[in-house]
Amino acid sequence: MSIRQVVIAGAGKVGRSIAAELLENGSEVLIIERDPQKIRTDALPEARWLLADACELSQLDAAGLNECTVLVAATGDDKVNLVVSLLAKTEFGVPRVVARVNHPKNEWLFTESWGVDVAVSAPRLLTALVEEAVSVGDLVRLMRFRQGDASLVELTLAEDAPVVGQRIGEITLPPDSALVVILRDGRAVIPSPDATLEHGDEVLAVATSSEAEEQLAALLGPVPARTRTLTTGG
């Protein structure tokens, strides 16, 4: 497997945390930060660091952005994240651009028009998880992927869900959807055909259309199922 070349714009707590995870998973990471006080080479010695302004085209060019496979715009300023995302996609053709949304009111801007493939809004994601925790059986959209209009959705199986006790191989899923993983008692269960769905399972799936989301809600949830849309992108 090829090593991912990841560039992270922003060396705040979010950027450093992302870098630490990626380094642990074997990625090569370059962190770009314009504030000298945030350069923490001692905290992440495996990463490469660059003191530069990620909004400056010439400095991104010097950083070799055309060679990276993923760019993460992780600063605390939505304007900066949008500019960095746009430059990465339009000027350097970065295959995957992930952008942090700091303020929910700005979510509508974080689209592929600004070069964003995946927009991650922590407030929206936390809201989704909180509401899911108090509403078992509702389908919750955790994240929208800009390419292909696919969404990552989650549903916790209620006790009276019709699929409880059934083998996955016996369940007919909507054509525009696929099960990704089942979380059960703190562990991940691969959704193989012989795996059985149980009450309390957190089922994560990918749906490529709103119709598929509705069908998943009807299939996995109690009747009547209610779908709540909580996006992480504009």
N, C-alpha and C positions, 0 to 999 in steps of 0.2 A: 504494500500500500504506500502510495506516495505521501510525502510529508507536506502538510498544509502550511502555506506561507500566509500568516495572518498579520495584518497591520491594525493596531488599535489606536484610534485618535482619542486622547484623554487619559491622563494618568491619575485620576481621582480614585476613590474607593471602588467604584464600579469597574473602571477600566483595569485596575490592578487585580481585582478579583477574577475578572474574565481571563486576564493573562495567566494568572496562576493555574486556573483550571485547564486552559489550553496547553500550557507547558507540560502539565502533568500527563496530558493525553498524547503528548508527542509532537505537538505542533511547534513550528518555529514562529516566534512572535517578535514583532517590532512595535514598540510603543512610542508614539509621537506626542510630545507635550511642550507647550510654549512657556510654562511657568517653571523656572529653575527649581523652585522650592518643592515641586511635586515630583522631581526626578528622584526615584528611590532605587538606585541600582543595587543597594545592599539588600532590599527586600525581595527583588526578583533578579538575581544575578544571571539566570539563564536567558533572560530576555535581552534583546537589543534595544537601546534607548536612543532617541533622537530629540534634541532640543530644537524645536521648530514650530512654525505656525502651520497647522494642517489645512488652513484655508488658502494658503499660498501655493499656487500651481507649481512654481519653480522648486519649492521645497519638497513637494510631493514627488516631483520628478527626481530630485536628488535622492529621495528615500527609496527609489526603485519600486514605486507603486505598481508599475506595469508588470512586475513579476509576482505580485501577491495573488492569492486565490480568494481571499476573504478580507474585506475591510469592515471593521466595527467602529461606528461613530458613537463613542460612549461618553462624550463630554456632558457637562451639566447645562449646556446652552443649546436649545433647540435650533437656533439660527445657525450655529456652527455645525451641528450635526447634519443639517440639510445641505449646507454648502459643501461639506466634505463628501457627503454621499453623492451629490451631483457631479463633482469633479472626478471622483473615483470611477463612476460609471461611464460618463461621457468622454472624459479625457484619457483615461487609462484602461477602460474596458474591464474593470475588475468583475469577475464572474458572479460574486456573491457580496452584496452590501447589506449589512445589518445596522439599523439605526435605533438609538435609544430616544424615546419620547419622554421628555421630562414633565410636560404639562398637557393634560388630556385635551384641552381646547385646541392644541396644535396638531392633533392626530390626523386631521383631514389632509394636512400637507404632506404627510409621510407616505407618498405613493411612488410608483415607478416613474412618474413624471419627474420626480426629484432624484431618481436613481436608486430608490430604496426597494430592495427585494423583500426584506422582513423588517417590520416596525415593531418594537417591543416597548410597551407602555407599562411600567411597573404599577402605577395606580390602578389601571384597568385590570391587569393580571391579578393583583391582590383582591380587587373587588370580585372578580370572577371566582376566585378560590373561596372567599368568605361566603358568597352567596351560594356556591355549590355545597358548602359545608352545612348550611341550614336548609337546603332544598334538595334532598336526595331524590333522584329520578328526573331532574331537569337537565336538559342538554345545555352545556356551557361552552361557548366558543372561546378558546384561550388565545389563539393566535391566527392571524391571516397571513398567508404567504402570497406575495404579490404576483409571482410568476404562476400562471395557471389558475389563479383565483382559488387556490386550495386553502382550507382552514383546518387547524388542529382543534378538535373538540373533545370534551370530556363528559362522561356521565357516570354517576354512581348508581349501581343497580339497586332498586328498591326490592323489598321482600316479595312484593306481588308482581314483579316484572315477569312477563310471559317467558323470557329466555332463561330465567334462573333454572339451573339443573340440566340445561341442554348442552350438547356438545357443539362446538363452534362449526364443525363440519356439517351439522344438521341445520344450521341457520342460513337463510338466504339473505345476504347483505344487499343493500342498494348498489346498483352497478357503478355509481360514481363515489364509492367509499371503500375503505379498507381499515381493518383493525390494526393498531400499531403495537400496543402493549396493554396488559392487564396488571394493575397494581393491587396486590392482595396481602394484607397483614405485613406491610412494609417491604415486600419483595416483588420483583417483576416476574410475571408469568408470560411466556411467549404464547401468542394466540394461535396455537397449532390446531389442526382439525379435531384432534382428540381431547383438547383442553375443554373443561366444563366451566360454564359461567356460574358464579355463586353470588348470593345476596351480599351486598357490601363491596363487591368488586368495583374498582375505579377503572373504567374502560376508556382508553384513549384511542381515537380514530382520526383518520384524515378523510375529509369530504371535499369534493371538488365542485360542489354546487349547493345552492340553498335548498334545492329540492332533496338532495341527498341528506342534508342535515335534518330536514323535517322527517324523512323516512327513517333515519337512524333513531330520532327521538321517539317515533311511534313504535319502532321495533324493540328498542332496548328499555324504554321507559314504561311506567304504568299507564293505564288508559283512564282518562285522557291524558296525554303527555303535553307539557307546555314547554316551548322552546324559548330560551332567553338569549339574546344576541349581545355578546360582550366582546368587542373587537379590541385588538392591540394596535391597529393601524387606522389611518384616516379612512 
